């Protein structure tokens, strides 16, 4: 999305076009790493110099309402944001915290009209499972 398209999108939702909001969207578009609100905040703060968590949450919420971003709850208190809104799940490593996209095929036709799916699988990634010491791996809770 170009800066002009980002500006038009923000204006269409009644939001002012600010350097902070533009940088939030650019960050999500270019860093497909499933960032948390904290990571988005830290990036925008470094790039722009000032930003509030309210701006982060409001901008991401608008993007979510527009279908541009998915909020994926990964714990009771935390969430990640995914710019890839296609149907896919996520694997969360309980050791290092890495998040990986996973594909799945399930037929939901027998259930009726499904509007949204969220699949989050927790385990130990190959990198962490390959560590020599078994004490490095936390038992699933």
C-alpha positions in Angstrom: 0.0 0.0 0.0 1.4 3.4 -0.9 1.5 6.3 1.5 -1.4 7.9 -0.4 -3.5 4.7 -0.1 -2.7 4.6 3.6 -3.8 8.2 4.0 -7.1 7.6 2.1 -7.8 4.5 4.2 -7.3 6.4 7.5 -9.4 9.4 6.3 -12.2 7.0 5.3 -12.4 5.9 8.9 -12.4 9.5 10.2 -8.8 9.3 11.5 -6.2 12.0 11.0 -3.2 11.0 8.9 -0.3 11.2 11.3 3.3 10.0 10.9 2.6 7.5 13.8 -0.4 5.9 12.1 1.4 5.7 8.7 4.4 4.1 10.4 2.2 1.5 12.2 0.7 0.4 8.9 4.1 0.4 7.1 5.6 -1.7 9.9 2.8 -4.3 9.8 3.2 -4.5 6.0 6.9 -5.0 6.0 7.4 -7.0 9.2 5.4 -10.1 8.8 6.6 -11.4 12.1 3.4 -11.5 14.1 4.3 -8.5 16.3 2.7 -7.7 19.6 1.4 -4.2 20.5 4.6 -3.6 22.5 6.8 -4.5 19.5 4.8 -2.1 17.2 5.0 0.6 19.9 8.8 0.2 20.2 9.3 0.3 16.4 7.2 3.4 15.9 8.8 5.1 18.9 12.3 4.6 17.3 11.2 5.7 13.8 8.9 8.7 14.7 10.0 9.7 18.1 6.7 9.7 19.9 3.6 7.6 20.0 1.1 6.4 22.6 -0.3 3.0 23.2 -3.7 4.4 22.5 -2.7 5.3 19.0 -1.3 1.8 18.5 -4.5 0.1 19.7 -6.9 2.5 17.9 -5.0 2.2 14.6 -4.8 -1.6 14.8 -8.4 -1.9 15.8 -9.5 0.2 12.7 -7.3 -2.0 10.5 -8.9 -5.1 12.0 -12.4 -3.7 11.4 -11.4 -3.1 7.8 -10.2 -6.7 7.4 -6.5 -5.6 6.9 -5.1 -7.1 10.1 -6.1 -10.1 12.3 -5.7 -10.0 16.1 -4.7 -13.4 17.3 -5.0 -14.0 21.1 -2.0 -16.2 22.1 -2.4 -16.1 25.9 -4.9 -14.8 28.5 -3.2 -11.4 28.4 -1.5 -11.1 25.1 -2.2 -11.0 21.3 -0.2 -10.8 18.1 -1.2 -9.0 14.9 -1.1 -10.6 11.5 -1.2 -8.7 8.2 -1.9 -12.0 6.5 -5.7 -12.3 6.8 -6.0 -15.6 4.7 -7.3 -18.7 6.5 -4.3 -20.2 8.3 -3.3 -21.1 11.8 -0.4 -20.3 14.1 2.1 -22.4 15.9 3.6 -20.8 19.1 6.8 -22.2 20.5 6.5 -22.3 24.3 10.2 -22.1 24.7 11.4 -19.2 22.5 8.0 -17.6 21.8 8.4 -17.8 18.0 5.2 -17.8 16.0 4.9 -19.7 12.7 2.1 -19.7 10.1 0.6 -23.1 9.6 -1.8 -24.2 6.9 -4.7 -26.4 7.4 -7.6 -27.7 5.4 -10.9 -28.3 7.1 -14.4 -28.5 5.6 -16.7 -26.2 7.5 -19.7 -26.8 5.2 -21.5 -29.1 7.7 -21.3 -26.4 10.4 -23.1 -23.6 8.4 -21.7 -20.2 7.6 -18.3 -19.8 9.2 -17.2 -16.2 9.4 -13.8 -16.5 11.1 -11.4 -19.2 12.3 -8.6 -19.0 14.7 -6.3 -22.0 15.2 -3.4 -21.6 17.6 -1.2 -24.6 18.3 1.3 -24.6 21.2 4.4 -26.7 21.4 8.1 -26.7 20.9 9.6 -25.6 17.6 12.3 -27.7 15.8 15.0 -25.3 16.8 14.2 -25.6 20.5 13.5 -29.3 20.4 17.0 -29.8 19.0 18.7 -28.3 22.1 20.9 -30.8 23.9 19.5 -30.2 27.4 16.0 -31.4 28.1 15.9 -28.8 30.9 15.7 -26.1 28.3 12.2 -27.2 27.3 9.2 -26.3 29.5 6.5 -28.8 30.0 3.2 -27.8 28.5 0.7 -26.4 31.0 
